[in-house]
Amino acid sequence: MEHDHRVLITNDNPEKLMPLFKERYPDLAIRFLSDADTLDATLAEFNPTVIFAYPGEPVPKSKFPVMINYPSVQWISNSGAGVEHMGQWNPKEKIVTNASGVNAPFLAQYTIAAHMSANIGMPLYARQQRQKLWRMEEWQPFDDRRFCIIGLGNIGQAVAGYAKALNLRVVGTRGTARPTPNVDEVYDSDNIMRALTGAEFVSVHTALTPETKGMISDDAFAAMADGAIFLNASRGAVVDEDALLRALDSGKVKTAILDVFQQEPLPKDHPLWEHENVIVTPHMADSVKDWHVNNARAFCDNLDRWLAGDQLQNIVDPKKGY
């Protein structure tokens, strides 16, 4: 097939990805960029039509608007799910896709493992172990307890499957309320408080948009059951961190498992580091072995569609942010 596409791939470790691309596209003009300082020169010299970019590896998120708005670029594929760093683009002139769903099963495993650990009381026992304290606490099984998923996209639905298998009563929110596998009650995004009411477990997996920024507020925490277990693996800005700290200090939230934060890395003087009822993980929920390669394979499947003139998967609506 004749084409004049030029593909730029930004990645810190191109040696891991090169064999995959060379095997699948021996005749396609492909260039790897592993030094952010060379971005402007590479764009000017190579004039890519397609960019496959790993945010922050090595190109910082602040440079993504430069890439999408470069004149030769027609399509940019973001290797993560969130595209809030992309800025604004005209969907009639540029196409943006994301990697939504590629690592959803792995992030769902992190989520359920974290909820199970917190429910059993592992954070407490870790503290007791450091004190050499032998003291047993009873724990309540999952059966028929309310598990609320904020954001029933690919990840949220994968979480729902695990939660339902554990006999939890699964409720959740999505843009439009409609029947969703493994979810007992589905609410639209305007009815988040109804979904949260009485929830003993809350798992946040929604995209960051102007509408979702700060949506997990004092009111949201107040709607939850007393002693709720709360997890955020979406974007830090979805949660009002001051409200979360108030909920933790009051006991409204028993345990918070946080993989994302308003500022990353989490500043060393942030109170969340020291709170005894918080588990901090460094934005690693879907950082499974070979995740870079998994995302590259998904991009290649989409690139096949692009070269064939077919509809791409995971096209992002700039108004919705997903």
C-alpha positions, 0 to 999 in steps of 0.5 A, a space after each residue: 500500500 502506498 502511503 507517505 506517513 511518518 511516525 514519531 514515537 516518544 519513549 525513554 527506552 526505545 530499544 524495547 519497542 524497536 523490534 516490534 515496530 521493525 517487524 510490523 512495519 519494515 517499510 514505514 518511516 518511523 523515528 524514535 525520540 528519547 531526548 525531550 530537548 530534541 523535540 522541536 528540531 525533530 518535528 521540524 526535520 521529520 514532519 511526522 504525520 502520526 505521533 505515539 507519545 508516552 507522557 513524561 517519557 521523555 516529553 513532559 506533558 506541557 509539550 503535548 499541545 506543541 505536538 498536536 498543533 504541529 502542522 504536519 501532525 494529523 493524529 496523536 496517540 496518547 499512551 495513557 488514558 487521560 488526555 487533560 495535558 493535551 490542551 485544545 485541538 480541532 477534531 476536524 483537523 486533528 485526531 487524538 486517541 488514548 489507551 483506554 482499556 489497554 491496561 484496565 484489567 491490571 488496574 482493576 486487579 490493583 483496585 480490588 487487591 487494595 480494597 481487600 487489603 484495607 478491608 481486612 485491616 492490613 494497614 493496621 497490622 503493618 503499624 502493629 508489626 512495627 510496634 511488635 504489637 500482637 492484637 487481633 481485630 475482627 473484620 467484616 466480609 464483603 458480602 452484600 456491602 455497597 461498592 460504588 464505582 465513580 466512572 464506569 468506563 473500561 477500568 470501572 467495568 473491569 473493577 465491577 466484574 471483580 467486585 461482583 464476583 466477591 458478592 459486593 453490591 455494585 453501584 456506579 456512575 457513567 455519563 448516561 445511566 444505562 444497564 452495565 454488566 456486573 453493576 446493580 445500580 447505574 446513575 448518570 453523572 448528575 446523580 453521583 450523590 445517590 450513587 455514593 449514599 451509604 457506600 462502604 467502598 468507593 473507587 474512583 476511575 473517572 476521567 479528569 474534566 472541568 466537570 469532574 475536577 474536585 467532584 469528590 468534595 466534603 458533600 461527597 464524603 458526607 454521603 458515604 457510609 461512616 468508616 468508608 474505604 476510599 480509593 482514587 486511581 484516576 487523577 488527583 484533581 478529581 478529589 478535594 484533598 483538603 476534604 479528604 483529610 477532613 474525612 480521614 481525621 473525622 473517621 468518615 473515611 477509615 482508609 484511603 488508598 491513593 495512587 494519584 495526587 493533585 501534585 506529583 510527585 507528592 510533596 515531601 511535606 504533604 500531610 497525606 504521607 504521614 497519615 496513619 490511615 492513608 496508603 500512598 502508591 506512586 501512580 503505579 496502579 497499571 505499571 505492570 511488567 511490559 506495560 510499555 509494550 502492551 500499549 505499543 501493541 495497541 497503538 500498532 493495531 490502531 496504526 493498521 486501521 489508520 494505514 488501511 483508512 479505517 475508523 480508529 479506536 479510542 478517539 477522544 472527544 475534546 469536549 468530554 476529555 475521553 
